[in-house]
Amino acid sequence: MEHAARKQVSVRNLLVRALLFFVSVFLFRFVYVVTVFGGSCTAGDFCLFSSPEDPLTEASDHAGGWTGPEQRQAIEFYSAVFHDLLAEGFLYPTSKALCVDDPAGYEVLALRDIGVSDSVGAPPLVVAGGNPIRLPFQNGTFDFVFAGRSLDRSQQPSDLSVEIARMLRPHSFLVVLTASAGDAHSIRSLADLFPSCITVRSRDISSPDPAEPLREFVFQKQEGPGNPKPKMRSDKKCPIPQHKLQILQSAEPLIKEEPLKPWITLKRNIQNFKYLPSIADISFKQRYIYIDVGARSYGSSIGGWFKKQYPKQNHTFEIYAIEADRAFHDEYAAKKGINLLPFAAWIRNKTLSFEINRGPGNQEAEKGRGMGRIRPVEGSGSRALSGEEHAIEGFDFAAWLKRTATERDYVVMKMDVEGSEFDLVPRLSETGAICLIDELFLECHYNRWQKCCPGQRSTKYQNTYGECLKLFTSLRESGILVHQWW
């Protein structure tokens, strides 16, 4: 009996010691994470009563393993960055600081290493994508925000930038590190993410990874608008900032002499295109949009060209196909991720007559179809061609574009509208909608030499090549990167 009692006491003592050991480990890790991330319950797996709705409850469970060589190197890197900011007066020991996207706590530890004790880190919940999440801080809570490389990683940099600016006090500083923003176009896009801030300075800094150079931007929040967008002039012309001029200077030259064999010259010219993403970094945009006006079949340009050849820099584009010819509508119904607008792009909302041309010289027949176009108005001087006609609905394309896209989006457009470009482009310019287009691939239709009939011009169109060249030139002079599409 006495032996059994001693055995029970021994087992009880062992269990108590084991329990005390696990409680000690839990308390140690809890105190560490709360110290790094601030507050009383900001790391969900170390808090007994954390709310699942609190976005700060997703702190990384790797926070306790920072003492390895890689972690120490990361802390030393951030310490050097913060030390320079402290020396330059952008950061103070008394600053109330927030580090965005700091799951491991390295940035906060680096801040505290240099004496900025009132600093907290936010886990990457608002960075990773999905629905934007509002961090539980009041407006103007912090006088220093370190965004790190959160904008590079974010799928929604526009939403994230709004949240960052909201929490920053006026006259306080925001610091962004990025591997992008190496050209004037992307620098402007980055600055546009923070319209309430002015850019104080930017510089290249040493990176932990020599293969990926970093650039540091310092912004200061203003009481009023810090980066107001240039106002549209009374003549509706687009403002042409320096970054657009640099892109236009890099574009391929326009073909100024009318080609004798346009079906060869213009088609080969596609190989000379200087795509905007091959000239500049297109990061930091709110959305990426491709609009195919006069799309015809899916394989004509969306599947056959845009998806295969256009350099997208790993961005996902929303795709809109505008095609009035009902022969192609069923094909788009089976394509996922394509938004079909089964109407004709026009200058106003109006019922139109749509004609399928099967006349001579039509070399672009697709699936036995001729090329469709809005039938010329009687008395215009154009010869009406024989072909099937039916009524279609036209819509105000410029108004639709202004409802669909904003200046914070990246918009690519291909336009092949069988002569209607001489109506649509002026309308886009008059309304200012043309300013929303970053890159335009335009086929201009004119009385070209016919492949079928040497020495004869097409009678389908009355415009000349000179008028087409004037249209392209005016677009480039307006700051639009336009290419001569075939």
Helices and strands as residue ranges (DSSP letters): H 2-37, G 44-46, G 55-57, G 63-65, H 69-87, E 97-100, H 106-113, E 119-122, G 124-126, E 142-148, H 150-153, H 157-167, E 168-178, H 184-192, E 197-205, E 214-221, H 242-250, H 262-269, G 270-272, H 276-279, E 288-293, I 302-306, H 307-309, E 318-322, G 326-328, H 329-333, E 338-341, E 344-346, E 350-357, E 371-374, E 387-396, H 397-404, E 410-415, H 421-431, G 433-436, E 439-442, H 465-477, E 481-484
